[in-house]
Amino acid sequence: MASEADHLALANKNHDVLMHLMDDVDRFPEWITVLAFYKAVQVVEAVFDHKHGGGCHGHPARLDALKRRGYQSLFRHYRLLWAASSVARYLYDTVEQTPYKSFTDYRTPEQVARNLVNRRLRAIEDEAVGLLSESGRKQLHRLPAK
């Protein structure tokens, strides 16, 4: 079973690639969205491991656990990243039941950078810092200050 540190190591790998691609958000908005979501997955799993001794297997279980365990703030931001990531991967919004011809019909590159990364992912990082162990807080790579 993966530990808090293991999940944060994966979150940090996603973070590093995300930062690399953010320089070309116009070209890679889908990949940036997917990386932001999967960084959030690993951060949430690290929180669950630290607070509850283990995480979840699968997106529906994780969404449900965020709601049930009282992590409303994390849930709100995480759910939006999950939905955007689904559109990025499948060109289909499972919440609104809407297909798209391209990801940029759903979110512009500017919206990806401003709303998904700098607002939603940043909020997850900010919330998680108070929920991780002291070593976890130090280990987590965070988005640069605005």
C-alpha positions as protocol buffer text, in pm:
chain_id: "A"
residue {
  index: 1
  type: MET
  ca { x: 0 y: 0 z: 0 }
}
residue {
  index: 2
  type: ALA
  ca { x: 134 y: 344 z: -94 }
}
residue {
  index: 3
  type: SER
  ca { x: 221 y: 588 z: 183 }
}
residue {
  index: 4
  type: GLU
  ca { x: 168 y: 962 z: 212 }
}
residue {
  index: 5
  type: ALA
  ca { x: 527 y: 1010 z: 91 }
}
residue {
  index: 6
  type: ASP
  ca { x: 471 y: 775 z: -207 }
}
residue {
  index: 7
  type: HIS
  ca { x: 162 y: 970 z: -316 }
}
residue {
  index: 8
  type: LEU
  ca { x: 341 y: 1301 z: -277 }
}
residue {
  index: 9
  type: ALA
  ca { x: 634 y: 1173 z: -486 }
}
residue {
  index: 10
  type: LEU
  ca { x: 388 y: 1098 z: -767 }
}
residue {
  index: 11
  type: ALA
  ca { x: 214 y: 1434 z: -715 }
}
residue {
  index: 12
  type: ASN
  ca { x: 553 y: 1603 z: -748 }
}
residue {
  index: 13
  type: LYS
  ca { x: 631 y: 1421 z: -1074 }
}
residue {
  index: 14
  type: ASN
  ca { x: 297 y: 1537 z: -1215 }
}
residue {
  index: 15
  type: HIS
  ca { x: 376 y: 1887 z: -1087 }
}
residue {
  index: 16
  type: ASP
  ca { x: 714 y: 1896 z: -1260 }
}
residue {
  index: 17
  type: VAL
  ca { x: 568 y: 1795 z: -1598 }
}
residue {
  index: 18
  type: LEU
  ca { x: 278 y: 2036 z: -1547 }
}
residue {
  index: 19
  type: MET
  ca { x: 519 y: 2326 z: -1486 }
}
residue {
  index: 20
  type: HIS
  ca { x: 711 y: 2230 z: -1800 }
}
residue {
  index: 21
  type: LEU
  ca { x: 396 y: 2231 z: -2014 }
}
residue {
  index: 22
  type: MET
  ca { x: 250 y: 2551 z: -1865 }
}
residue {
  index: 23
  type: ASP
  ca { x: 498 y: 2745 z: -2079 }
}
residue {
  index: 24
  type: ASP
  ca { x: 301 y: 2623 z: -2382 }
}
residue {
  index: 25
  type: VAL
  ca { x: -57 y: 2617 z: -2251 }
}
residue {
  index: 26
  type: ASP
  ca { x: -193 y: 2713 z: -2594 }
}
residue {
  index: 27
  type: ARG
  ca { x: -51 y: 2393 z: -2738 }
}
residue {
  index: 28
  type: PHE
  ca { x: -120 y: 2150 z: -2450 }
}
residue {
  index: 29
  type: PRO
  ca { x: -437 y: 2256 z: -2262 }
}
residue {
  index: 30
  type: GLU
  ca { x: -566 y: 1897 z: -2251 }
}
residue {
  index: 31
  type: TRP
  ca { x: -245 y: 1753 z: -2105 }
}
residue {
  index: 32
  type: ILE
  ca { x: -216 y: 2036 z: -1856 }
}
residue {
  index: 33
  type: THR
  ca { x: -572 y: 1965 z: -1742 }
}
residue {
  index: 34
  type: VAL
  ca { x: -505 y: 1592 z: -1707 }
}
residue {
  index: 35
  type: LEU
  ca { x: -180 y: 1652 z: -1516 }
}
residue {
  index: 36
  type: ALA
  ca { x: -350 y: 1901 z: -1284 }
}
residue {
  index: 37
  type: PHE
  ca { x: -618 y: 1644 z: -1210 }
}
residue {
  index: 38
  type: TYR
  ca { x: -375 y: 1358 z: -1150 }
}
residue {
  index: 39
  type: LYS
  ca { x: -163 y: 1577 z: -925 }
}
residue {
  index: 40
  type: ALA
  ca { x: -483 y: 1646 z: -730 }
}
residue {
  index: 41
  type: VAL
  ca { x: -554 y: 1270 z: -715 }
}
residue {
  index: 42
  type: GLN
  ca { x: -217 y: 1204 z: -555 }
}
residue {
  index: 43
  type: VAL
  ca { x: -247 y: 1497 z: -313 }
}
residue {
  index: 44
  type: VAL
  ca { x: -591 y: 1376 z: -200 }
}
residue {
  index: 45
  type: GLU
  ca { x: -458 y: 1022 z: -161 }
}
residue {
  index: 46
  type: ALA
  ca { x: -169 y: 1156 z: 50 }
}
residue {
  index: 47
  type: VAL
  ca { x: -420 y: 1337 z: 272 }
}
residue {
  index: 48
  type: PHE
  ca { x: -630 y: 1021 z: 307 }
}
residue {
  index: 49
  type: ASP
  ca { x: -324 y: 816 z: 391 }
}
residue {
  index: 50
  type: HIS
  ca { x: -210 y: 1061 z: 657 }
}
residue {
  index: 51
  type: LYS
  ca { x: -555 y: 1117 z: 810 }
}
residue {
  index: 52
  type: HIS
  ca { x: -716 y: 775 z: 763 }
}
residue {
  index: 53
  type: GLY
  ca { x: -434 y: 527 z: 709 }
}
residue {
  index: 54
  type: GLY
  ca { x: -525 y: 459 z: 346 }
}
residue {
  index: 55
  type: GLY
  ca { x: -684 y: 594 z: 34 }
}
residue {
  index: 56
  type: CYS
  ca { x: -935 y: 499 z: -231 }
}
residue {
  index: 57
  type: HIS
  ca { x: -925 y: 289 z: -542 }
}
residue {
  index: 58
  type: GLY
  ca { x: -1104 y: 456 z: -830 }
}
residue {
  index: 59
  type: HIS
  ca { x: -1245 y: 798 z: -905 }
}
residue {
  index: 60
  type: PRO
  ca { x: -1605 y: 738 z: -790 }
}
residue {
  index: 61
  type: ALA
  ca { x: -1487 y: 604 z: -452 }
}
residue {
  index: 62
  type: ARG
  ca { x: -1253 y: 901 z: -408 }
}
residue {
  index: 63
  type: LEU
  ca { x: -1527 y: 1153 z: -491 }
}
residue {
  index: 64
  type: ASP
  ca { x: -1760 y: 982 z: -246 }
}
residue {
  index: 65
  type: ALA
  ca { x: -1494 y: 970 z: 26 }
}
residue {
  index: 66
  type: LEU
  ca { x: -1423 y: 1341 z: -14 }
}
residue {
  index: 67
  type: LYS
  ca { x: -1795 y: 1410 z: 41 }
}
residue {
  index: 68
  type: ARG
  ca { x: -1845 y: 1162 z: 326 }
}
residue {
  index: 69
  type: ARG
  ca { x: -1530 y: 1241 z: 520 }
}
residue {
  index: 70
  type: GLY
  ca { x: -1607 y: 1612 z: 542 }
}
residue {
  index: 71
  type: TYR
  ca { x: -1363 y: 1750 z: 287 }
}
residue {
  index: 72
  type: GLN
  ca { x: -1616 y: 1977 z: 114 }
}
residue {
  index: 73
  type: SER
  ca { x: -1360 y: 2236 z: 8 }
}
residue {
  index: 74
  type: LEU
  ca { x: -1133 y: 1972 z: -146 }
}
residue {
  index: 75
  type: PHE
  ca { x: -1434 y: 1803 z: -305 }
}
residue {
  index: 76
  type: ARG
  ca { x: -1558 y: 2121 z: -475 }
}
residue {
  index: 77
  type: HIS
  ca { x: -1225 y: 2189 z: -647 }
}
residue {
  index: 78
  type: TYR
  ca { x: -1138 y: 1825 z: -709 }
}
residue {
  index: 79
  type: ARG
  ca { x: -1474 y: 1750 z: -873 }
}
residue {
  index: 80
  type: LEU
  ca { x: -1425 y: 2033 z: -1124 }
}
residue {
  index: 81
  type: LEU
  ca { x: -1076 y: 1911 z: -1211 }
}
residue {
  index: 82
  type: TRP
  ca { x: -1214 y: 1557 z: -1249 }
}
residue {
  index: 83
  type: ALA
  ca { x: -1491 y: 1678 z: -1484 }
}
residue {
  index: 84
  type: ALA
  ca { x: -1248 y: 1885 z: -1694 }
}
residue {
  index: 85
  type: SER
  ca { x: -1005 y: 1596 z: -1710 }
}
residue {
  index: 86
  type: SER
  ca { x: -1283 y: 1370 z: -1839 }
}
residue {
  index: 87
  type: VAL
  ca { x: -1352 y: 1614 z: -2121 }
}
residue {
  index: 88
  type: ALA
  ca { x: -978 y: 1640 z: -2195 }
}
residue {
  index: 89
  type: ARG
  ca { x: -949 y: 1261 z: -2217 }
}
residue {
  index: 90
  type: TYR
  ca { x: -1281 y: 1162 z: -2376 }
}
residue {
  index: 91
  type: LEU
  ca { x: -1426 y: 1485 z: -2525 }
}
residue {
  index: 92
  type: TYR
  ca { x: -1738 y: 1420 z: -2321 }
}
residue {
  index: 93
  type: ASP
  ca { x: -1870 y: 1600 z: -2013 }
}
residue {
  index: 94
  type: THR
  ca { x: -2015 y: 1324 z: -1796 }
}
residue {
  index: 95
  type: VAL
  ca { x: -2179 y: 1576 z: -1560 }
}
residue {
  index: 96
  type: GLU
  ca { x: -2362 y: 1775 z: -1828 }
}
residue {
  index: 97
  type: GLN
  ca { x: -2389 y: 1480 z: -2070 }
}
residue {
  index: 98
  type: THR
  ca { x: -2234 y: 1695 z: -2345 }
}
residue {
  index: 99
  type: PRO
  ca { x: -1997 y: 1581 z: -2621 }
}
residue {
  index: 100
  type: TYR
  ca { x: -1726 y: 1813 z: -2759 }
}
residue {
  index: 101
  type: LYS
  ca { x: -1539 y: 1816 z: -3089 }
}
residue {
  index: 102
  type: SER
  ca { x: -1228 y: 1956 z: -2919 }
}
residue {
  index: 103
  type: PHE
  ca { x: -1122 y: 2031 z: -2565 }
}
residue {
  index: 104
  type: THR
  ca { x: -1088 y: 2401 z: -2645 }
}
residue {
  index: 105
  type: ASP
  ca { x: -1462 y: 2410 z: -2718 }
}
residue {
  index: 106
  type: TYR
  ca { x: -1499 y: 2332 z: -2347 }
}
residue {
  index: 107
  type: ARG
  ca { x: -1215 y: 2543 z: -2195 }
}
residue {
  index: 108
  type: THR
  ca { x: -979 y: 2789 z: -2359 }
}
residue {
  index: 109
  type: PRO
  ca { x: -608 y: 2765 z: -2280 }
}
residue {
  index: 110
  type: GLU
  ca { x: -643 y: 3083 z: -2073 }
}
residue {
  index: 111
  type: GLN
  ca { x: -927 y: 2926 z: -1871 }
}
residue {
  index: 112
  type: VAL
  ca { x: -715 y: 2616 z: -1816 }
}
residue {
  index: 113
  type: ALA
  ca { x: -426 y: 2822 z: -1677 }
}
residue {
  index: 114
  type: ARG
  ca { x: -637 y: 3068 z: -1478 }
}
residue {
  index: 115
  type: ASN
  ca { x: -926 y: 2856 z: -1351 }
}
residue {
  index: 116
  type: LEU
  ca { x: -817 y: 2494 z: -1349 }
}
residue {
  index: 117
  type: VAL
  ca { x: -452 y: 2529 z: -1250 }
}
residue {
  index: 118
  type: ASN
  ca { x: -414 y: 2862 z: -1071 }
}
residue {
  index: 119
  type: ARG
  ca { x: -752 y: 2849 z: -897 }
}
residue {
  index: 120
  type: ARG
  ca { x: -867 y: 2488 z: -854 }
}
residue {
  index: 121
  type: LEU
  ca { x: -536 y: 2303 z: -822 }
}
residue {
  index: 122
  type: ARG
  ca { x: -391 y: 2583 z: -608 }
}
residue {
  index: 123
  type: ALA
  ca { x: -693 y: 2560 z: -374 }
}
residue {
  index: 124
  type: ILE
  ca { x: -637 y: 2185 z: -337 }
}
residue {
  index: 125
  type: GLU
  ca { x: -270 y: 2243 z: -256 }
}
residue {
  index: 126
  type: ASP
  ca { x: -357 y: 2518 z: -6 }
}
residue {
  index: 127
  type: GLU
  ca { x: -617 y: 2302 z: 169 }
}
residue {
  index: 128
  type: ALA
  ca { x: -395 y: 1993 z: 169 }
}
residue {
  index: 129
  type: VAL
  ca { x: -107 y: 2174 z: 338 }
}
residue {
  index: 130
  type: GLY
  ca { x: -312 y: 2189 z: 656 }
}
residue {
  index: 131
  type: LEU
  ca { x: -407 y: 1822 z: 629 }
}
residue {
  index: 132
  type: LEU
  ca { x: -71 y: 1660 z: 559 }
}
residue {
  index: 133
  type: SER
  ca { x: 197 y: 1562 z: 807 }
}
residue {
  index: 134
  type: GLU
  ca { x: 480 y: 1806 z: 870 }
}
residue {
  index: 135
  type: SER
  ca { x: 709 y: 1606 z: 642 }
}
residue {
  index: 136
  type: GLY
  ca { x: 433 y: 1589 z: 379 }
}
residue {
  index: 137
  type: ARG
  ca { x: 393 y: 1967 z: 386 }
}
residue {
  index: 138
  type: LYS
  ca { x: 766 y: 2003 z: 324 }
}
residue {
  index: 139
  type: GLN
  ca { x: 769 y: 1739 z: 48 }
}
residue {
  index: 140
  type: LEU
  ca { x: 479 y: 1878 z: -161 }
}
residue {
  index: 141
  type: HIS
  ca { x: 586 y: 2082 z: -464 }
}
residue {
  index: 142
  type: ARG
  ca { x: 349 y: 2376 z: -495 }
}
residue {
  index: 143
  type: LEU
  ca { x: 249 y: 2609 z: -773 }
}
residue {
  index: 144
  type: PRO
  ca { x: 457 y: 2926 z: -786 }
}
residue {
  index: 145
  type: ALA
  ca { x: 309 y: 3239 z: -626 }
}
residue {
  index: 146
  type: LYS
  ca { x: 90 y: 3440 z: -860 }
}
